[in-house]
Amino acid sequence: MKDYSLPPKPKNSAFKKIRNIGILILVVAMYVWTFVSIDIDWGRAIERAANNFSRVIPRLFSPDWSATSDVAMSMLETVFIAFAGSLMAAVIAVPLAFLAARNMMGGVIASTIGKWILSAVRAFPDIILAILFVVAVGPNAFAGVLAIAIGSTGMLGKMFSEIIESIDMNVVEAMEASGANKIQILFYGVIPQITPEFLSYAIYRFEVDIRASSILGIVGAGGIGTMIIFASNNRNWNEMGTILLAIIIVVTIIDFASARIRRKIV
C-alpha cells in the first residue's frame, strides 16, 4: 500500500535562525538609532501638530466653492501638462528602448550605452528637472511639460526595452529566412508584438504623470501646484480644500478610465 502522506518539511538550520534574529536586531537598532539621533523636541512637535491640525483640518473639509472655476482651469492645465509630457516621453523612449534592447541592435556595447542613457535619465527626480527647466525656459507650463517628458522617458525606455527583449524571436528568424528586409521585419514581425504593451505602459505612465504634474507648479512649472503654494503661503485652507478635492476627483476618474483602457488593450 502506497503512502500518500506529504513529506516532512525540512527544519530550519540553526544558522538560518541566528541569521534571521541578527537581521531583526539590526533593523530594530537602525530604527532606534534614527529616532534617537534626530534633534527634535517630540513633545513640542506633537503639541504644535495637534494645534495646527485642529485649526487646519476643519477648514480643509469646508472648501471655498467660489474658487471652483480657477481651480478647474488650473487642474485642466495640469492634465494638459501631463498628457503632453507623457506623449513626448513615449515617443522619445521608443528609439532609446530599441537601442537598449540586446536582441535588436545586435551588440552588447550598443545595449549597454542605451541602458546607461536610460539610467542617467531616471536618476533625476521630476521636481529637480522642473527647477532646471524653469531656470532654462522660465516659469511656465512648458517647463512642466519638459520635466515630465524627460522624467518619464527613463522609466518608459526601460520598460519598453524589456518588452522588446521578451518578444518571440522565432517570428523574426522566420521572416529573415523567407528573405524579408529589416524594415519589413520591424513593421510586420516586431511592432505587432510590442504595440499592446507599449500602449499599456504609456497609459499607466500618464496616470503617474498626473500626480507628478500636480506638484511641479510649486517651483513655477505651471498647473495646480501654483495654486497650492499660493494657498499655503496665504493660509487659505478653504481654497486648499477645493484644490485637494479637484485633484482627488480628476486622479480617480483618470485611474478608472485608464485601467479600463489598459485591460481592453492587453
PyRosetta script that sets phi, psi and omega in degrees:
from pyrosetta import init, pose_from_sequence

init()
pose = pose_from_sequence("MKDYSLPPKPKNSAFKKIRNIGILILVVAMYVWTFVSIDIDWGRAIERAANNFSRVIPRLFSPDWSATSDVAMSMLETVFIAFAGSLMAAVIAVPLAFLAARNMMGGVIASTIGKWILSAVRAFPDIILAILFVVAVGPNAFAGVLAIAIGSTGMLGKMFSEIIESIDMNVVEAMEASGANKIQILFYGVIPQITPEFLSYAIYRFEVDIRASSILGIVGAGGIGTMIIFASNNRNWNEMGTILLAIIIVVTIIDFASARIRRKIV")
pose.set_psi(1, 127.7)
pose.set_omega(1, -176.6)
pose.set_phi(2, -77.1)
pose.set_psi(2, 146.1)
pose.set_omega(2, 177.9)
pose.set_phi(3, -97.0)
pose.set_psi(3, 110.9)
pose.set_omega(3, -177.7)
pose.set_phi(4, -96.2)
pose.set_psi(4, 10.7)
pose.set_omega(4, 179.3)
pose.set_phi(5, -69.5)
pose.set_psi(5, 150.1)
pose.set_omega(5, -178.8)
pose.set_phi(6, -70.4)
pose.set_psi(6, 143.7)
pose.set_omega(6, 177.7)
pose.set_phi(7, -66.5)
pose.set_psi(7, 149.7)
pose.set_omega(7, -179.8)
pose.set_phi(8, -64.7)
pose.set_psi(8, 143.2)
pose.set_omega(8, 178.5)
pose.set_phi(9, -69.8)
pose.set_psi(9, 138.1)
pose.set_omega(9, 178.6)
pose.set_phi(10, -65.7)
pose.set_psi(10, 137.6)
pose.set_omega(10, -179.2)
pose.set_phi(11, -77.5)
pose.set_psi(11, 142.8)
pose.set_omega(11, 176.8)
pose.set_phi(12, -66.5)
pose.set_psi(12, 137.1)
pose.set_omega(12, 179.4)
pose.set_phi(13, -73.2)
pose.set_psi(13, 162.3)
pose.set_omega(13, 179.0)
pose.set_phi(14, -62.7)
pose.set_psi(14, -33.8)
pose.set_omega(14, 179.7)
pose.set_phi(15, -62.6)
pose.set_psi(15, -42.9)
pose.set_omega(15, 180.0)
pose.set_phi(16, -64.5)
pose.set_psi(16, -39.7)
pose.set_omega(16, 178.8)
pose.set_phi(17, -63.6)
pose.set_psi(17, -45.3)
pose.set_omega(17, 179.0)
pose.set_phi(18, -63.1)
pose.set_psi(18, -39.9)
pose.set_omega(18, 179.4)
pose.set_phi(19, -63.2)
pose.set_psi(19, -45.7)
pose.set_omega(19, 179.9)
pose.set_phi(20, -63.3)
pose.set_psi(20, -41.8)
pose.set_omega(20, 177.6)
pose.set_phi(21, -63.6)
pose.set_psi(21, -40.6)
pose.set_omega(21, 179.1)
pose.set_phi(22, -63.6)
pose.set_psi(22, -41.6)
pose.set_omega(22, 178.4)
pose.set_phi(23, -64.2)
pose.set_psi(23, -42.2)
pose.set_omega(23, 179.2)
pose.set_phi(24, -61.7)
pose.set_psi(24, -45.1)
pose.set_omega(24, 179.2)
pose.set_phi(25, -62.9)
pose.set_psi(25, -39.9)
pose.set_omega(25, -179.9)
pose.set_phi(26, -64.2)
pose.set_psi(26, -43.0)
pose.set_omega(26, 179.9)
pose.set_phi(27, -65.0)
pose.set_psi(27, -44.7)
pose.set_omega(27, 178.3)
pose.set_phi(28, -62.2)
pose.set_psi(28, -42.0)
pose.set_omega(28, 179.5)
pose.set_phi(29, -62.4)
pose.set_psi(29, -38.5)
pose.set_omega(29, 178.9)
pose.set_phi(30, -65.0)
pose.set_psi(30, -42.4)
pose.set_omega(30, 178.5)
pose.set_phi(31, -64.6)
pose.set_psi(31, -44.5)
pose.set_omega(31, -179.8)
pose.set_phi(32, -62.2)
pose.set_psi(32, -45.9)
pose.set_omega(32, 179.7)
pose.set_phi(33, -61.9)
pose.set_psi(33, -38.6)
pose.set_omega(33, -179.4)
pose.set_phi(34, -62.3)
pose.set_psi(34, -48.2)
pose.set_omega(34, -176.6)
pose.set_phi(35, -73.3)
pose.set_psi(35, -34.3)
pose.set_omega(35, -179.9)
pose.set_phi(36, -70.2)
pose.set_psi(36, -36.7)
pose.set_omega(36, -175.4)
pose.set_phi(37, -78.2)
pose.set_psi(37, -13.3)
pose.set_omega(37, 178.7)
pose.set_phi(38, -73.7)
pose.set_psi(38, 124.0)
pose.set_omega(38, -179.4)
pose.set_phi(39, -84.3)
pose.set_psi(39, 86.0)
pose.set_omega(39, -177.6)
pose.set_phi(40, -148.4)
pose.set_psi(40, 142.5)
pose.set_omega(40, 175.6)
pose.set_phi(41, -87.9)
pose.set_psi(41, 99.0)
pose.set_omega(41, -172.9)
pose.set_phi(42, -63.4)
pose.set_psi(42, -37.4)
pose.set_omega(42, 179.6)
pose.set_phi(43, -62.4)
pose.set_psi(43, -46.1)
pose.set_omega(43, 179.3)
pose.set_phi(44, -67.2)
pose.set_psi(44, -38.7)
pose.set_omega(44, 179.9)
pose.set_phi(45, -63.6)
pose.set_psi(45, -43.3)
pose.set_omega(45, 179.7)
pose.set_phi(46, -66.0)
pose.set_psi(46, -40.5)
pose.set_omega(46, 179.2)
pose.set_phi(47, -64.1)
pose.set_psi(47, -43.5)
pose.set_omega(47, 179.8)
pose.set_phi(48, -65.4)
pose.set_psi(48, -41.7)
pose.set_omega(48, 179.4)
pose.set_phi(49, -62.8)
pose.set_psi(49, -40.4)
pose.set_omega(49, 179.8)
pose.set_phi(50, -64.0)
pose.set_psi(50, -41.5)
pose.set_omega(50, 178.9)
pose.set_phi(51, -65.4)
pose.set_psi(51, -42.9)
pose.set_omega(51, -179.4)
pose.set_phi(52, -66.8)
pose.set_psi(52, -42.3)
pose.set_omega(52, -179.0)
pose.set_phi(53, -65.1)
pose.set_psi(53, -38.7)
pose.set_omega(53, -179.8)
pose.set_phi(54, -66.6)
pose.set_psi(54, -22.8)
pose.set_omega(54, 179.4)
pose.set_phi(55, -94.3)
pose.set_psi(55, -34.1)
pose.set_omega(55, -172.8)
pose.set_phi(56, -88.7)
pose.set_psi(56, -47.7)
pose.set_omega(56, -173.0)
pose.set_phi(57, -56.5)
pose.set_psi(57, -46.5)
pose.set_omega(57, 179.0)
pose.set_phi(58, -58.8)
pose.set_psi(58, -34.8)
pose.set_omega(58, 179.9)
pose.set_phi(59, -74.1)
pose.set_psi(59, -30.9)
pose.set_omega(59, 176.2)
pose.set_phi(60, -64.0)
pose.set_psi(60, -33.0)
pose.set_omega(60, 180.0)
pose.set_phi(61, -87.9)
pose.set_psi(61, 9.9)
pose.set_omega(61, 173.6)
pose.set_phi(62, -124.8)
pose.set_psi(62, 74.4)
pose.set_omega(62, -173.4)
pose.set_phi(63, -60.1)
pose.set_psi(63, 150.1)
pose.set_omega(63, 175.8)
pose.set_phi(64, -87.8)
pose.set_psi(64, 97.2)
pose.set_omega(64, -175.2)
pose.set_phi(65, -69.4)
pose.set_psi(65, -16.2)
pose.set_omega(65, 178.9)
pose.set_phi(66, -69.7)
pose.set_psi(66, -18.7)
pose.set_omega(66, 179.7)
pose.set_phi(67, -93.6)
pose.set_psi(67, 9.4)
pose.set_omega(67, -173.4)
pose.set_phi(68, -60.3)
pose.set_psi(68, -43.1)
pose.set_omega(68, -177.4)
pose.set_phi(69, -65.1)
pose.set_psi(69, -43.3)
pose.set_omega(69, 178.9)
pose.set_phi(70, -65.2)
pose.set_psi(70, -41.0)
pose.set_omega(70, 179.3)
pose.set_phi(71, -64.9)
pose.set_psi(71, -40.6)
pose.set_omega(71, -179.8)
pose.set_phi(72, -63.5)
pose.set_psi(72, -41.4)
pose.set_omega(72, 179.1)
pose.set_phi(73, -66.7)
pose.set_psi(73, -41.2)
pose.set_omega(73, 178.5)
pose.set_phi(74, -66.8)
pose.set_psi(74, -37.4)
pose.set_omega(74, 178.4)
pose.set_phi(75, -67.9)
pose.set_psi(75, -37.1)
pose.set_omega(75, 176.9)
pose.set_phi(76, -64.2)
pose.set_psi(76, -40.5)
pose.set_omega(76, 176.4)
pose.set_phi(77, -62.5)
pose.set_psi(77, -38.0)
pose.set_omega(77, 178.1)
pose.set_phi(78, -62.7)
pose.set_psi(78, -42.9)
pose.set_omega(78, 178.3)
pose.set_phi(79, -63.8)
pose.set_psi(79, -41.4)
pose.set_omega(79, 179.1)
pose.set_phi(80, -64.0)
pose.set_psi(80, -41.0)
pose.set_omega(80, 178.0)
pose.set_phi(81, -60.2)
pose.set_psi(81, -47.1)
pose.set_omega(81, -179.1)
pose.set_phi(82, -63.7)
pose.set_psi(82, -41.9)
pose.set_omega(82, -178.8)
pose.set_phi(83, -65.9)
pose.set_psi(83, -48.1)
pose.set_omega(83, -179.2)
pose.set_phi(84, -63.7)
pose.set_psi(84, -42.1)
pose.set_omega(84, 179.2)
pose.set_phi(85, -65.4)
pose.set_psi(85, -42.4)
pose.set_omega(85, 179.3)
pose.set_phi(86, -65.3)
pose.set_psi(86, -40.3)
pose.set_omega(86, 179.0)
pose.set_phi(87, -64.4)
pose.set_psi(87, -44.7)
pose.set_omega(87, 177.4)
pose.set_phi(88, -61.7)
pose.set_psi(88, -42.3)
pose.set_omega(88, -179.2)
pose.set_phi(89, -63.8)
pose.set_psi(89, -41.8)
pose.set_omega(89, -179.9)
pose.set_phi(90, -62.9)
pose.set_psi(90, -37.6)
pose.set_omega(90, 179.9)
pose.set_phi(91, -71.2)
pose.set_psi(91, -44.8)
pose.set_omega(91, -178.3)
pose.set_phi(92, -68.5)
pose.set_psi(92, -33.8)
pose.set_omega(92, -175.1)
pose.set_phi(93, -70.0)
pose.set_psi(93, -25.5)
pose.set_omega(93, -175.7)
pose.set_phi(94, -62.4)
pose.set_psi(94, -55.1)
pose.set_omega(94, 179.1)
pose.set_phi(95, -63.6)
pose.set_psi(95, -35.0)
pose.set_omega(95, 177.2)
pose.set_phi(96, -65.7)
pose.set_psi(96, -35.2)
pose.set_omega(96, 178.5)
pose.set_phi(97, -66.7)
pose.set_psi(97, -41.9)
pose.set_omega(97, 177.1)
pose.set_phi(98, -64.5)
pose.set_psi(98, -35.8)
pose.set_omega(98, 176.9)
pose.set_phi(99, -65.9)
pose.set_psi(99, -38.5)
pose.set_omega(99, -176.4)
pose.set_phi(100, -81.6)
pose.set_psi(100, -18.3)
pose.set_omega(100, -178.3)
pose.set_phi(101, -75.7)
pose.set_psi(101, 128.3)
pose.set_omega(101, -177.3)
pose.set_phi(102, -67.1)
pose.set_psi(102, -30.6)
pose.set_omega(102, -174.4)
pose.set_phi(103, -89.8)
pose.set_psi(103, 6.3)
pose.set_omega(103, -177.9)
pose.set_phi(104, -112.0)
pose.set_psi(104, -50.2)
pose.set_omega(104, -174.1)
pose.set_phi(105, -82.6)
pose.set_psi(105, -10.2)
pose.set_omega(105, 173.4)
pose.set_phi(106, 75.1)
pose.set_psi(106, 25.5)
pose.set_omega(106, 178.4)
pose.set_phi(107, -167.4)
pose.set_psi(107, 147.2)
pose.set_omega(107, 180.0)
pose.set_phi(108, -70.8)
pose.set_psi(108, -33.6)
pose.set_omega(108, -176.7)
pose.set_phi(109, -64.4)
pose.set_psi(109, -47.9)
pose.set_omega(109, 179.4)
pose.set_phi(110, -62.8)
pose.set_psi(110, -41.2)
pose.set_omega(110, 178.9)
pose.set_phi(111, -63.9)
pose.set_psi(111, -41.2)
pose.set_omega(111, 179.4)
pose.set_phi(112, -64.8)
pose.set_psi(112, -41.6)
pose.set_omega(112, 177.7)
pose.set_phi(113, -61.6)
pose.set_psi(113, -44.7)
pose.set_omega(113, 178.4)
pose.set_phi(114, -61.6)
pose.set_psi(114, -42.4)
pose.set_omega(114, 178.4)
pose.set_phi(115, -65.9)
pose.set_psi(115, -36.5)
pose.set_omega(115, 177.0)
pose.set_phi(116, -64.9)
pose.set_psi(116, -41.6)
pose.set_omega(116, 179.1)
pose.set_phi(117, -61.4)
pose.set_psi(117, -46.4)
pose.set_omega(117, -179.5)
pose.set_phi(118, -65.8)
pose.set_psi(118, -37.6)
pose.set_omega(118, 177.7)
pose.set_phi(119, -65.7)
pose.set_psi(119, -39.5)
pose.set_omega(119, 179.0)
pose.set_phi(120, -64.6)
pose.set_psi(120, -39.4)
pose.set_omega(120, 179.0)
pose.set_phi(121, -66.7)
pose.set_psi(121, -39.9)
pose.set_omega(121, -178.6)
pose.set_phi(122, -71.4)
pose.set_psi(122, -13.4)
pose.set_omega(122, -176.9)
pose.set_phi(123, -70.6)
pose.set_psi(123, -20.6)
pose.set_omega(123, -175.2)
pose.set_phi(124, -99.7)
pose.set_psi(124, 123.9)
pose.set_omega(124, 174.2)
pose.set_phi(125, -66.2)
pose.set_psi(125, 155.5)
pose.set_omega(125, -178.1)
pose.set_phi(126, -59.2)
pose.set_psi(126, -37.0)
pose.set_omega(126, -176.9)
pose.set_phi(127, -66.8)
pose.set_psi(127, -35.3)
pose.set_omega(127, 177.2)
pose.set_phi(128, -68.3)
pose.set_psi(128, -43.7)
pose.set_omega(128, 176.9)
pose.set_phi(129, -61.1)
pose.set_psi(129, -38.9)
pose.set_omega(129, 179.3)
pose.set_phi(130, -62.6)
pose.set_psi(130, -42.2)
pose.set_omega(130, 178.7)
pose.set_phi(131, -61.2)
pose.set_psi(131, -44.2)
pose.set_omega(131, -179.4)
pose.set_phi(132, -63.2)
pose.set_psi(132, -42.8)
pose.set_omega(132, -177.7)
pose.set_phi(133, -75.2)
pose.set_psi(133, -28.9)
pose.set_omega(133, 173.8)
pose.set_phi(134, -63.1)
pose.set_psi(134, -39.8)
pose.set_omega(134, 176.3)
pose.set_phi(135, -66.7)
pose.set_psi(135, -37.3)
pose.set_omega(135, -174.5)
pose.set_phi(136, -77.2)
pose.set_psi(136, -44.8)
pose.set_omega(136, -173.3)
pose.set_phi(137, -116.1)
pose.set_psi(137, -1.9)
pose.set_omega(137, 178.4)
pose.set_phi(138, 99.2)
pose.set_psi(138, 164.1)
pose.set_omega(138, -178.8)
pose.set_phi(139, -77.9)
pose.set_psi(139, 88.9)
pose.set_omega(139, 179.8)
pose.set_phi(140, -151.8)
pose.set_psi(140, 177.8)
pose.set_omega(140, -176.6)
pose.set_phi(141, -67.0)
pose.set_psi(141, -27.2)
pose.set_omega(141, -179.7)
pose.set_phi(142, -62.3)
pose.set_psi(142, -35.0)
pose.set_omega(142, 176.0)
pose.set_phi(143, -62.6)
pose.set_psi(143, -39.0)
pose.set_omega(143, 177.2)
pose.set_phi(144, -66.0)
pose.set_psi(144, -39.9)
pose.set_omega(144, 178.4)
pose.set_phi(145, -61.4)
pose.set_psi(145, -45.2)
pose.set_omega(145, 180.0)
pose.set_phi(146, -64.8)
pose.set_psi(146, -39.8)
pose.set_omega(146, 179.4)
pose.set_phi(147, -64.3)
pose.set_psi(147, -44.3)
pose.set_omega(147, 178.3)
pose.set_phi(148, -64.5)
pose.set_psi(148, -42.8)
pose.set_omega(148, -177.4)
pose.set_phi(149, -61.9)
pose.set_psi(149, -49.5)
pose.set_omega(149, -178.0)
pose.set_phi(150, -69.3)
pose.set_psi(150, -41.8)
pose.set_omega(150, -179.9)
pose.set_phi(151, -63.7)
pose.set_psi(151, -35.9)
pose.set_omega(151, -179.0)
pose.set_phi(152, -81.0)
pose.set_psi(152, -22.6)
pose.set_omega(152, -178.6)
pose.set_phi(153, -61.0)
pose.set_psi(153, -40.2)
pose.set_omega(153, -178.7)
pose.set_phi(154, -62.0)
pose.set_psi(154, -46.9)
pose.set_omega(154, -178.7)
pose.set_phi(155, -68.3)
pose.set_psi(155, -46.7)
pose.set_omega(155, -179.2)
pose.set_phi(156, -65.4)
pose.set_psi(156, -40.2)
pose.set_omega(156, 178.3)
pose.set_phi(157, -60.2)
pose.set_psi(157, -41.4)
pose.set_omega(157, 178.5)
pose.set_phi(158, -64.8)
pose.set_psi(158, -46.6)
pose.set_omega(158, -179.4)
pose.set_phi(159, -66.1)
pose.set_psi(159, -41.6)
pose.set_omega(159, 179.8)
pose.set_phi(160, -62.2)
pose.set_psi(160, -41.9)
pose.set_omega(160, -179.4)
pose.set_phi(161, -64.1)
pose.set_psi(161, -37.4)
pose.set_omega(161, 177.8)
pose.set_phi(162, -67.6)
pose.set_psi(162, -35.4)
pose.set_omega(162, 176.0)
pose.set_phi(163, -64.7)
pose.set_psi(163, -43.8)
pose.set_omega(163, -179.8)
pose.set_phi(164, -63.0)
pose.set_psi(164, -40.5)
pose.set_omega(164, -179.4)
pose.set_phi(165, -67.8)
pose.set_psi(165, -19.9)
pose.set_omega(165, -177.7)
pose.set_phi(166, -97.1)
pose.set_psi(166, 6.5)
pose.set_omega(166, -178.7)
pose.set_phi(167, -71.5)
pose.set_psi(167, 163.3)
pose.set_omega(167, 179.0)
pose.set_phi(168, -79.1)
pose.set_psi(168, 105.1)
pose.set_omega(168, -177.6)
pose.set_phi(169, -74.3)
pose.set_psi(169, -12.5)
pose.set_omega(169, 176.7)
pose.set_phi(170, -62.7)
pose.set_psi(170, -34.2)
pose.set_omega(170, 176.9)
pose.set_phi(171, -64.3)
pose.set_psi(171, -44.3)
pose.set_omega(171, 179.6)
pose.set_phi(172, -64.0)
pose.set_psi(172, -44.7)
pose.set_omega(172, -179.3)
pose.set_phi(173, -65.3)
pose.set_psi(173, -37.5)
pose.set_omega(173, 178.6)
pose.set_phi(174, -65.3)
pose.set_psi(174, -39.8)
pose.set_omega(174, 178.7)
pose.set_phi(175, -68.0)
pose.set_psi(175, -39.0)
pose.set_omega(175, 176.5)
pose.set_phi(176, -62.0)
pose.set_psi(176, -41.6)
pose.set_omega(176, -179.4)
pose.set_phi(177, -66.0)
pose.set_psi(177, -28.2)
pose.set_omega(177, -179.8)
pose.set_phi(178, -86.5)
pose.set_psi(178, 1.1)
pose.set_omega(178, 175.1)
pose.set_phi(179, 95.2)
pose.set_psi(179, 12.3)
pose.set_omega(179, 179.4)
pose.set_phi(180, -70.9)
pose.set_psi(180, 144.4)
pose.set_omega(180, 177.6)
pose.set_phi(181, -85.5)
pose.set_psi(181, 178.4)
pose.set_omega(181, -174.7)
pose.set_phi(182, -62.8)
pose.set_psi(182, -39.8)
pose.set_omega(182, -179.2)
pose.set_phi(183, -65.4)
pose.set_psi(183, -43.2)
pose.set_omega(183, 178.8)
pose.set_phi(184, -64.2)
pose.set_psi(184, -40.7)
pose.set_omega(184, 178.0)
pose.set_phi(185, -62.9)
pose.set_psi(185, -41.3)
pose.set_omega(185, -179.1)
pose.set_phi(186, -63.3)
pose.set_psi(186, -47.8)
pose.set_omega(186, -173.1)
pose.set_phi(187, -80.0)
pose.set_psi(187, -27.8)
pose.set_omega(187, -175.5)
pose.set_phi(188, -112.1)
pose.set_psi(188, -14.3)
pose.set_omega(188, -178.6)
pose.set_phi(189, -113.5)
pose.set_psi(189, -30.9)
pose.set_omega(189, -175.3)
pose.set_phi(190, -103.3)
pose.set_psi(190, -53.8)
pose.set_omega(190, -174.4)
pose.set_phi(191, -58.7)
pose.set_psi(191, -42.4)
pose.set_omega(191, 177.7)
pose.set_phi(192, -60.4)
pose.set_psi(192, -27.3)
pose.set_omega(192, -179.9)
pose.set_phi(193, -79.2)
pose.set_psi(193, -31.2)
pose.set_omega(193, -172.7)
pose.set_phi(194, -99.4)
pose.set_psi(194, -17.9)
pose.set_omega(194, -173.4)
pose.set_phi(195, -58.8)
pose.set_psi(195, -48.5)
pose.set_omega(195, -177.9)
pose.set_phi(196, -59.2)
pose.set_psi(196, -44.8)
pose.set_omega(196, -178.8)
pose.set_phi(197, -72.5)
pose.set_psi(197, -33.5)
pose.set_omega(197, 174.9)
pose.set_phi(198, -59.1)
pose.set_psi(198, -48.3)
pose.set_omega(198, -179.8)
pose.set_phi(199, -63.9)
pose.set_psi(199, -39.2)
pose.set_omega(199, -179.7)
pose.set_phi(200, -62.2)
pose.set_psi(200, -46.9)
pose.set_omega(200, -180.0)
pose.set_phi(201, -69.4)
pose.set_psi(201, -33.9)
pose.set_omega(201, 178.0)
pose.set_phi(202, -65.0)
pose.set_psi(202, -41.2)
pose.set_omega(202, 178.0)
pose.set_phi(203, -67.1)
pose.set_psi(203, -40.2)
pose.set_omega(203, 177.8)
pose.set_phi(204, -62.7)
pose.set_psi(204, -40.0)
pose.set_omega(204, 178.9)
pose.set_phi(205, -65.2)
pose.set_psi(205, -33.0)
pose.set_omega(205, 176.0)
pose.set_phi(206, -61.1)
pose.set_psi(206, -40.2)
pose.set_omega(206, 175.0)
pose.set_phi(207, -56.7)
pose.set_psi(207, -47.6)
pose.set_omega(207, -178.9)
pose.set_phi(208, -63.8)
pose.set_psi(208, -39.8)
pose.set_omega(208, -177.1)
pose.set_phi(209, -69.1)
pose.set_psi(209, -26.2)
pose.set_omega(209, 174.7)
pose.set_phi(210, -60.3)
pose.set_psi(210, -45.2)
pose.set_omega(210, 179.1)
pose.set_phi(211, -67.3)
pose.set_psi(211, -42.2)
pose.set_omega(211, -178.1)
pose.set_phi(212, -65.0)
pose.set_psi(212, -41.9)
pose.set_omega(212, -177.9)
pose.set_phi(213, -70.1)
pose.set_psi(213, -15.8)
pose.set_omega(213, 179.0)
pose.set_phi(214, -69.0)
pose.set_psi(214, -22.8)
pose.set_omega(214, -177.4)
pose.set_phi(215, -107.7)
pose.set_psi(215, -8.4)
pose.set_omega(215, -176.6)
pose.set_phi(216, -67.3)
pose.set_psi(216, -25.9)
pose.set_omega(216, 178.5)
pose.set_phi(217, -64.4)
pose.set_psi(217, -17.3)
pose.set_omega(217, 177.9)
pose.set_phi(218, -60.9)
pose.set_psi(218, -31.3)
pose.set_omega(218, 179.1)
pose.set_phi(219, -103.1)
pose.set_psi(219, 12.5)
pose.set_omega(219, 175.0)
pose.set_phi(220, 95.3)
pose.set_psi(220, 18.1)
pose.set_omega(220, -177.0)
pose.set_phi(221, -97.1)
pose.set_psi(221, 22.3)
pose.set_omega(221, 174.6)
pose.set_phi(222, 81.5)
pose.set_psi(222, 170.8)
pose.set_omega(222, 177.2)
pose.set_phi(223, 90.2)
pose.set_psi(223, -169.1)
pose.set_omega(223, -175.1)
pose.set_phi(224, -67.7)
pose.set_psi(224, -20.3)
pose.set_omega(224, 179.9)
pose.set_phi(225, -61.1)
pose.set_psi(225, -30.7)
pose.set_omega(225, 177.8)
pose.set_phi(226, -63.2)
pose.set_psi(226, -43.2)
pose.set_omega(226, 177.4)
pose.set_phi(227, -66.8)
pose.set_psi(227, -33.8)
pose.set_omega(227, 178.7)
pose.set_phi(228, -62.1)
pose.set_psi(228, -45.8)
pose.set_omega(228, -176.6)
pose.set_phi(229, -70.4)
pose.set_psi(229, -36.5)
pose.set_omega(229, 177.5)
pose.set_phi(230, -67.0)
pose.set_psi(230, -44.2)
pose.set_omega(230, 179.3)
pose.set_phi(231, -64.6)
pose.set_psi(231, -36.9)
pose.set_omega(231, 179.2)
pose.set_phi(232, -68.4)
pose.set_psi(232, -44.9)
pose.set_omega(232, -179.4)
pose.set_phi(233, -64.8)
pose.set_psi(233, -34.0)
pose.set_omega(233, -179.9)
pose.set_phi(234, -88.5)
pose.set_psi(234, 2.1)
pose.set_omega(234, -177.9)
pose.set_phi(235, 55.3)
pose.set_psi(235, 35.0)
pose.set_omega(235, 179.6)
pose.set_phi(236, -92.4)
pose.set_psi(236, 77.6)
pose.set_omega(236, -173.3)
pose.set_phi(237, -72.7)
pose.set_psi(237, -23.3)
pose.set_omega(237, 175.1)
pose.set_phi(238, -66.1)
pose.set_psi(238, -43.7)
pose.set_omega(238, 176.2)
pose.set_phi(239, -66.7)
pose.set_psi(239, -36.6)
pose.set_omega(239, 176.8)
pose.set_phi(240, -60.7)
pose.set_psi(240, -37.5)
pose.set_omega(240, 176.8)
pose.set_phi(241, -61.8)
pose.set_psi(241, -40.4)
pose.set_omega(241, 176.9)
pose.set_phi(242, -63.3)
pose.set_psi(242, -41.7)
pose.set_omega(242, -179.9)
pose.set_phi(243, -63.5)
pose.set_psi(243, -46.7)
pose.set_omega(243, -179.3)
pose.set_phi(244, -63.8)
pose.set_psi(244, -38.7)
pose.set_omega(244, 178.0)
pose.set_phi(245, -63.2)
pose.set_psi(245, -41.0)
pose.set_omega(245, 178.8)
pose.set_phi(246, -64.2)
pose.set_psi(246, -42.3)
pose.set_omega(246, 179.5)
pose.set_phi(247, -62.6)
pose.set_psi(247, -44.8)
pose.set_omega(247, -179.3)
pose.set_phi(248, -60.9)
pose.set_psi(248, -45.2)
pose.set_omega(248, -178.3)
pose.set_phi(249, -64.0)
pose.set_psi(249, -47.9)
pose.set_omega(249, -176.8)
pose.set_phi(250, -65.5)
pose.set_psi(250, -46.0)
pose.set_omega(250, -179.0)
pose.set_phi(251, -63.2)
pose.set_psi(251, -40.2)
pose.set_omega(251, 179.3)
pose.set_phi(252, -64.1)
pose.set_psi(252, -44.6)
pose.set_omega(252, 180.0)
pose.set_phi(253, -63.2)
pose.set_psi(253, -44.4)
pose.set_omega(253, -178.1)
pose.set_phi(254, -68.0)
pose.set_psi(254, -39.8)
pose.set_omega(254, 177.4)
pose.set_phi(255, -60.1)
pose.set_psi(255, -45.6)
pose.set_omega(255, -178.8)
pose.set_phi(256, -65.2)
pose.set_psi(256, -45.6)
pose.set_omega(256, -177.8)
pose.set_phi(257, -66.0)
pose.set_psi(257, -43.9)
pose.set_omega(257, -178.0)
pose.set_phi(258, -68.1)
pose.set_psi(258, -34.2)
pose.set_omega(258, 177.0)
pose.set_phi(259, -63.6)
pose.set_psi(259, -41.0)
pose.set_omega(259, 178.0)
pose.set_phi(260, -64.9)
pose.set_psi(260, -42.9)
pose.set_omega(260, -178.4)
pose.set_phi(261, -65.2)
pose.set_psi(261, -43.5)
pose.set_omega(261, -179.2)
pose.set_phi(262, -65.1)
pose.set_psi(262, -36.3)
pose.set_omega(262, 177.7)
pose.set_phi(263, -63.5)
pose.set_psi(263, -40.0)
pose.set_omega(263, -179.5)
pose.set_phi(264, -71.7)
pose.set_psi(264, -33.4)
pose.set_omega(264, -179.8)
pose.set_phi(265, -71.1)
pose.set_psi(265, -46.4)
pose.set_omega(265, -174.1)
pose.set_phi(266, -91.3)
pose.dump_pdb("model.pdb")
